[in-house]
Amino acid sequence: MSKPTVEEFTKFFLDEYEPASQPIEDEDAIPADLLKRAAHAGAYRLTIPEEHGGYGLSVTDYLPYLEGAARGHGSGRMLVHLTNGVWRPLARFGNQDQRALIPKMASGAAVVAFCLTEQSGGTGRNLQSRALRAGAGWRISGEKHLITFADRADHFILVVATDDRQAKDSLTAFLVPRETDGFEIDATQHTMGLHGTGHAWLRYSGMYVEDRFRLGEIGQGLEVALSFLDYSRVSLSNCMVGLAQRALDEATSFARKRVTFGKPIAERQAIQTHLADMYADVEAGRGLVLKAARQCDAGENFTAAAATAKLFCLNMVGRVTDLSLRVHGGFGYTKQAAIERIYRDARGFWFEEGTAEIQSLVVARHVLDA
Ligand SMILES: Cc1cc2nc3c(=O)[nH]c(=O)nc-3n(C[C@H](O)[C@H](O)[C@H](O)COP(=O)(O)OP(=O)(O)OC[C@H]3O[C@@H](n4cnc5c(N)ncnc54)[C@H](O)[C@@H]3O)c2cc1C
């Protein structure tokens, strides 16, 4: 399957996916046909290495593709963002059977969900889910929530504690098949925006999992999670740039058309200031993302650059979508305006894979250690 150009890829998400997205907004699920068309457009194989059936794009080369998808419907960019990131823990830590899933992910035949967050309290080392040795396997008990695409995933990267020390090496990851006995998936966790992204609660009490389903060594769970999350900060920041650019495009086009007191509002200095502020914000975000991506591709430590990009872009996408809504006037608050959905989708970024407060901790540590 030949690699699409950035223009072809963006055109698919803006001219084919988004116009077909009303059922997603209404029913909070992506139609099977649209998922197939996204696979045909190459959405799932951009960064997957060629040896696993992907196009093997570097993070830097991937950015314009992802930005194109992120200008469209939130569920479309989530398909691209997640699939092009979640193969990484499998490639690095997986056994032969687990790695064999990667080509299937590239074609859209397999979907893997990443499961860390717990409603009952506790993140990172503080997880409440526990795996206890049981003969040749494990008994796992606990719950997760807000798990993206859990409605359709066939495998789940489940990060749980294997001892009570809350130490760096107290967590272990498992790649749990959907059909495992005692694995309950309740995909009715509907979100404010990002409709179609299939969030769910997962519940498991004494669920038996064979040791061959362990992903990585015992105690390597945090590393497994970070092999997805570190990279993911760059990818998500880029999604914020794409959505903010779309909010700016919508505001610009509306300001040219909307006439009040005999003149298009685009000719009013107050509106021009809004557009200029939005433009500067988007450009600054794009620059920070590019810096983090280049460090990542060069094999350098990019943790601080990625957290800085994410911290800035989180605030940036909030400011830009606020201003875009204001430029639209009351029309922007109706379902007929694209900014109404864009505004809701943008709020998901506050929480997805780590909040601004947590990015601040990472950035502050970098500043204080310098
Ligand atoms: C659209 C979307 C998709 C998601 N997809 C997934 C997924 O696929 N898999 C998955 O595992 N999770 C997923 N999540 C969950 C997401 O990763 C978490 O919501 C996020 O990491 C925050 O954790 P929390 O909700 O437990 O917030 P909490 O940890 O309860 O935080 C509440 C508030 O306290 C602040 N806070 C918490 N701890 C500290 C601290 N130590 N210092 C300072 N402030 C602190 C937080 O910043 C936040 O403001 C998704 C969430 C959303 C909205």
The ligand as an SDF file (V2000), in Angstrom:
LIG
                    3D

 53 58  0  0  0  0  0  0  0  0999 V2000
  -10.4730   12.0760   26.2710 C   0  0  0  0  0  0  0  0  0  0  0  0
   -9.7330   11.2730   27.2770 C   0  0  0  0  0  0  0  0  0  0  0  0
   -9.1000   10.0930   26.8870 C   0  0  0  0  0  0  0  0  0  0  0  0
   -8.4230    9.3220   27.8460 C   0  0  0  0  0  0  0  0  0  0  0  0
   -7.8850    8.1220   27.4570 N   0  0  0  0  0  0  0  0  0  0  0  0
   -7.2740    7.3440   28.3780 C   0  0  0  0  0  0  0  0  0  0  0  0
   -6.7690    6.0440   28.0030 C   0  0  0  0  0  0  0  0  0  0  0  0
   -6.9020    5.6010   26.8580 O   0  0  0  0  0  0  0  0  0  0  0  0
   -6.1500    5.3200   28.9720 N   0  0  0  0  0  0  0  0  0  0  0  0
   -5.9980    5.7500   30.2550 C   0  0  0  0  0  0  0  0  0  0  0  0
   -5.4140    5.0420   31.0550 O   0  0  0  0  0  0  0  0  0  0  0  0
   -6.5110    6.9580   30.6380 N   0  0  0  0  0  0  0  0  0  0  0  0
   -7.1390    7.7560   29.7320 C   0  0  0  0  0  0  0  0  0  0  0  0
   -7.6720    8.9660   30.1100 N   0  0  0  0  0  0  0  0  0  0  0  0
   -7.5720    9.3900   31.4990 C   0  0  0  0  0  0  0  0  0  0  0  0
   -6.5310   10.4790   31.6870 C   0  0  0  0  0  0  0  0  0  0  0  0
   -5.2320    9.9830   31.3890 O   0  0  0  0  0  0  0  0  0  0  0  0
   -6.6500   10.9920   33.1240 C   0  0  0  0  0  0  0  0  0  0  0  0
   -7.9370   11.5740   33.2730 O   0  0  0  0  0  0  0  0  0  0  0  0
   -5.5660   11.9870   33.4720 C   0  0  0  0  0  0  0  0  0  0  0  0
   -4.2940   11.3830   33.4660 O   0  0  0  0  0  0  0  0  0  0  0  0
   -5.8030   12.6240   34.8450 C   0  0  0  0  0  0  0  0  0  0  0  0
   -5.9460   11.6440   35.8290 O   0  0  0  0  0  0  0  0  0  0  0  0
   -7.2270   11.6470   36.7650 P   0  0  0  0  0  0  0  0  0  0  0  0
   -8.4440   11.8050   35.8960 O   0  0  0  0  0  0  0  0  0  0  0  0
   -7.1440   10.4610   37.6530 O   0  0  0  0  0  0  0  0  0  0  0  0
   -7.0950   12.9950   37.5620 O   0  0  0  0  0  0  0  0  0  0  0  0
   -6.6190   13.1610   39.0830 P   0  0  0  0  0  0  0  0  0  0  0  0
   -5.2900   12.4980   39.2440 O   0  0  0  0  0  0  0  0  0  0  0  0
   -7.7460   12.7750   39.9700 O   0  0  0  0  0  0  0  0  0  0  0  0
   -6.3990   14.7380   39.1410 O   0  0  0  0  0  0  0  0  0  0  0  0
   -7.4080   15.6800   39.5130 C   0  0  0  0  0  0  0  0  0  0  0  0
   -6.7520   17.0620   39.5430 C   0  0  0  0  0  0  0  0  0  0  0  0
   -5.6720   17.0830   40.4750 O   0  0  0  0  0  0  0  0  0  0  0  0
   -4.4330   17.4040   39.8400 C   0  0  0  0  0  0  0  0  0  0  0  0
   -3.3650   16.5770   40.4180 N   0  0  0  0  0  0  0  0  0  0  0  0
   -3.3700   15.2390   40.6350 C   0  0  0  0  0  0  0  0  0  0  0  0
   -2.2350   14.8280   41.1720 N   0  0  0  0  0  0  0  0  0  0  0  0
   -1.4580   15.9390   41.3390 C   0  0  0  0  0  0  0  0  0  0  0  0
   -0.1530   16.1910   41.8510 C   0  0  0  0  0  0  0  0  0  0  0  0
    0.6180   15.2020   42.2890 N   0  0  0  0  0  0  0  0  0  0  0  0
    0.2970   17.4550   41.8360 N   0  0  0  0  0  0  0  0  0  0  0  0
   -0.4590   18.4740   41.3660 C   0  0  0  0  0  0  0  0  0  0  0  0
   -1.7010   18.3060   40.8740 N   0  0  0  0  0  0  0  0  0  0  0  0
   -2.1900   17.0650   40.8470 C   0  0  0  0  0  0  0  0  0  0  0  0
   -4.6610   17.0600   38.3830 C   0  0  0  0  0  0  0  0  0  0  0  0
   -3.8000   17.7910   37.5140 O   0  0  0  0  0  0  0  0  0  0  0  0
   -6.1260   17.4430   38.1810 C   0  0  0  0  0  0  0  0  0  0  0  0
   -6.2250   18.8470   38.0130 O   0  0  0  0  0  0  0  0  0  0  0  0
   -8.3550    9.7530   29.1850 C   0  0  0  0  0  0  0  0  0  0  0  0
   -8.9860   10.9530   29.5680 C   0  0  0  0  0  0  0  0  0  0  0  0
   -9.6810   11.6910   28.6450 C   0  0  0  0  0  0  0  0  0  0  0  0
  -10.3890   12.9490   29.0880 C   0  0  0  0  0  0  0  0  0  0  0  0
  1  2  1  0
  2  3  1  0
  2 52  2  0
  3  4  2  0
  4  5  1  0
  4 50  1  0
  5  6  2  0
  6  7  1  0
  6 13  1  0
  7  8  2  0
  7  9  1  0
  9 10  1  0
 10 11  2  0
 10 12  1  0
 12 13  2  0
 13 14  1  0
 14 15  1  0
 14 50  1  0
 15 16  1  0
 16 17  1  0
 16 18  1  0
 18 19  1  0
 18 20  1  0
 20 21  1  0
 20 22  1  0
 22 23  1  0
 23 24  1  0
 24 25  2  0
 24 26  1  0
 24 27  1  0
 27 28  1  0
 28 29  2  0
 28 30  1  0
 28 31  1  0
 31 32  1  0
 32 33  1  0
 33 34  1  0
 33 48  1  0
 34 35  1  0
 35 36  1  0
 35 46  1  0
 36 37  1  0
 36 45  1  0
 37 38  2  0
 38 39  1  0
 39 40  1  0
 39 45  2  0
 40 41  1  0
 40 42  2  0
 42 43  1  0
 43 44  2  0
 44 45  1  0
 46 47  1  0
 46 48  1  0
 48 49  1  0
 50 51  2  0
 51 52  1  0
 52 53  1  0
M  END
$$$$
